[in-house]
Amino acid sequence: MAEHPSFTLAGLLAAGGTAGFIRTGSRPSLIAGLALGASYGFAGYLIKQNKDYGTELALGSSLVLLGSAVPRIVKTGGRAPVPIALGVMGVGATWYYQKKVREFRYGV
């Protein structure tokens, strides 16, 4: 069940990065969207196969997503919807996967 958010975020980020590239020609959006999408996709695969480090990879990807969104939110003064949406997804995914890592490691 924990793999579903990873696969969902993989699709959303890949589609969003591609849309950003098509709309504005932004190569960083395309590269970041596809790279984070691939990272979440691989994490989802690892989680689904009960392999090691799937939830940790998803947590790391979530932190990267959150860390890249916060400066953009600050730069735009909180008025741009895309950085806010990325920040909200980053916060939600970080919270979810830190909880899963703690459950796995400590049984909490």
Beta strands, then each sheet from edge to edge (+ up, - down):
end
